[in-house]
Structure formats: structure tokens, C-alpha cells
Amino acid sequence: MTPAIETLNLTRRYGRMVALDKLDLVVEQGSIYGFIGPNGAGKTTTLRLLAGLLEPTSGEIRMLGQRLVPGGAQRLVGYMPDFFGVYDDLRVWEYLDFFARCYGIDPSRRKRAVDELLSLVDLSGKRNAYVQSLSRGMQQRLCLAHALVHDPPVLLLDEPASGLDPRARVELRELLRTLREMGKTVLLSSHILSELAEVCTEIGIIESGKMMVSGPVDVVRRQLQGGSRLRIRLLRGVDAAEAALRQLASAPSAGLPHLRGMRLDPSDERALIVELDDADEGMQTALLAYLVGQGLAVSEFRAQAENLEELFLRLTAVD
């Protein structure tokens, strides 16, 4: 299938400063792609280039297989910036109707389109309210409806969860899943990394204008983690388990994994967190058999993935 978004050596300079450095990005159709990076990494610049609001210094953008030309993104993309403007003296339905007119939507379709969008973002009950009376979360959903008013196949959302309370963030995640079910491709930037893991099918980490890693969430996690982390809980004999694992670490045995580290789980005095150089499931099984063979009462033995915050901080750590 042709990717929804593809960039080739995409570069953007501001004078001598390189904001984006030969970015190669691929976002598959129907995916929710999380774009991660510290402030100034180039996330907003990338989204503005994809939205056609900036022209690249060099490189190429392809949208649904077609090379993007100036003005060519308007019909294909719905863009929601991190700081958006609303017209305070308009009612909610008037706000959407205004942008529907801007896109030249036929009058016979405008009312139905506005009603459907208000229903989608759960603002039908606020139809006649003034925009300035809406909460931050409601205004976010209204601006997302604005980005959808011309029914684009691709959505670009810059920090859509910024400033939202926990309930509004949950509602946003559910809305993003609904949009994916509708066949939309969503590219969003965010600093709320734990939430990206819950909703995104793919992620990319960018720093200093360069893509560091990109791919499905689980693949990226395994790639950055470089090995595996296990949580081993015992019914009794934690000290004996530590001693057996230290012996294995000091005298590696054929057919058993190499231990990179070990510590007590701070949340459970009967559990150990063990880090292995090898992520192979066969090696993990061999380790479990070794512990049981030592007469240890293992009640829990499972892989424990690092969360995205840990991986992100490790990847972007300053030397």
C-alpha cells in the first residue's frame, strides 16, 4: 500500500540554523503515528512543511504517493497547530460553518457536515454556545472538527493533548481511535509519551532535526531496549534467588543468558528486576528452568518493557 506520508531528505534551514536535517519519514495509511522529540527538535517545523505552510529548503514530500507542490496539501491534510485561534464572537456551529464556506463546501452539504462533525467530537449539545464559553478540552475538540471539515485523509495534530485535564485526554484518545477506524491517517506530536504508547501504532523520535528511530511501538521499544528486562517474584527465598543469579552472572553457563544487571523491585520486597543482554524467549525459558532447578519457588516470571519515557531519555541523553 502506498504510504500516506513520505519524506525524502527533507531539509529546512532558517539562515544558518538547520531546523530539519534530511528527514526520511514514512507514515503508513490508517496508522496513528506519534512524533516525539524535545523542544526545538523539529516536530512543529515538520508538521508545517507537511501542511504546506512552509516550503522545504531541499528534499521532497509525497502525500498518498503524489509529490507535494505548493498549495497541494490543502485538500489532503487537516492541520491543528499547537496554538490555535478561535473566533470568540461566533457560536460553535457558525465557527464550523465559516470554515466549511472557506473550503467551498456546497450549501446543501454544509449543514449536514457541521451536524456530523459536532456529533463526532461530542459537541452537539454546545451547538449554539459561543466559542469563548467552551472549556479548553471542548475548544480542542472543536478545532479538531475544524481540521476535519473538508474530510481530509490525513490529519496533522501538533501537541493535541497540551493543557488538557485527564478526562479530556482520555476523550481525545478515544476520538483518535475513532478517526483511525474511519480510515484517517493521524500524525501527532506530543510530550506525553505514556499516552502515545496507548494510542499510537507507530512512533518516531526526532532530535536536533534528525530522525533517531522510527517504527511500530513494540519494535522501537525492543530496538532501544537492547536486550530484555524480567520481573521475577518468589514466594520465599529472595536472598537465595539473588545468590543464584549472582553466581550465574559471575560464571556464565552455556545455554543460559548473560545477566546485565539485577535489583530488588522497590514496590515489592519479594520481586527482582533482572536485565539480560539477550531478548530471546528461549534464553528466558532456560533461565526460568535454572531457577526452578535451584529449588526456588518462582510465582511470577514475566518480561517487563521499559516505558517510552525511559527509552526517550536514554536515547536523547546529553553526553
C-alpha positions, 0 to 999 in steps of 0.5 A: 500500500502506498504510504500516506506520508513520505519524506525524502531528505527533507531539509529546512534551514532558517539562515544558518540554523538547520531546523530539519536535517534530511528527514526520511519519514514514512507514515503508513495509511490508517496508522496513528503515528506519534512524533516525539522529540524535545523542544526545538527538535523539529516536530512543529517545523515538520508538521508545517512543511507537511501542511504546506505552510512552509516550503522545504529548503531541499528534499521532497514530500509525497502525500498518498504517493503524489509529490507535494507542490505548493498549495497541494496539501490543502485538500489532503491534510487537516492541520491543528497547530499547537496554538490555535485561534478561535473566533470568540464572537461566533457560536460553535456551529457558525465557527464550523460553518465559516470554515466549511464556506472557506473550503467551498463546501456546497450549501446543501452539504454544509449543514449536514457536515457541521451536524456530523462533525459536532456529533463526532467530537461530542459537541452537539449539545454546545451547538449554539454556545459561543466559542469563548464559553467552551472549556479548553478540552471542548475548544480542542475538540472543536478545532479538531472538527475544524481540521476535519471539515473538508474530510481530509485523509490525513490529519496533522495534530501538533501537541493535541493533548497540551493543557488538557485535564485527564478526562479530556485526554482520555476523550481525545484518545478515544476520538483518535481511535475513532478517526483511525477506524474511519480510515484517517491517517493521524500524525501527532506530536506530543510530550506525553509519551505514556499516552502515545504508547496507548494510542499510537501504532507507530512512533518516531523520535526526532532530535536536533532535526534528525530522525533517531528511530522510527517504527511500530511501538513494540519494535522501537521499544525492543530496538532501544531496549537492547536486550530484555528486562524480567520481573521475577517474584518468589514466594520465599527465598529472595536472598537465595534467588539473588545468590543464584543469579549472582553466581550465574552472572559471575560464571556464565553457563552455556545455554543460559543468558548473560545477566546485565544487571539485577535489583530488588523491585522497590514496590515489592520486597519479594520481586527482582528486576533482572536485565539480560543482554539477550531478548530471546524467549528461549534464553528466558525459558532456560533461565526460568528452568535454572531457577526452578532447578535451584529449588526456588519457588518462582510465582511470577516470571514475566518480561517487563518493557521499559516505558517510552519515557525511559527509552526517550531519555536514554536515547536523547541523553546529553553526553 
